Amino acid sequence: MTMDNAVVVKIYLDRIGSSAKILDCNRQDILKYFNQRHNNGIALSSNRNLLYTLWRLGESLQKPFREATADDLMGFFCNLKPCETNRNLVKVYSQRTMWIFKSTIKTFWRWLYSINRRS
């Protein structure tokens, strides 16, 4: 049985809001981006994927998004890939899922830096 997208979005919003691993500035950026997309009528399924990806990224990075380097992002993606010796212990993401993660983060980064240019 699959959960309704609205329920899953609420779960991810709660996780993002309560995670001690996500810096407050990153949490604010994630929520601002989500609210903008939600108010522009982006489908709940797309926002569900967005929140999951940015929740994982926010918990992984130990610095503000605006200070993250290409190496930080590469480290994030490398950690998403399964370890060859522990395949049965590590979640294996398909190539398609990895592409969605990359695409989501690229779109978020474009938005994040366009906000900085306007400010």
Salt bridges, closest charged atoms under 4 A:
ASP14 OD2 - LYS10 NZ 3.07
ASP24 OD1 - ARG27 NH2 3.20
ASP29 OD2 - ARG66 NH1 2.76
ASP72 OD2 - LYS63 NZ 2.87
GLU84 OE2 - ARG87 NH2 3.26
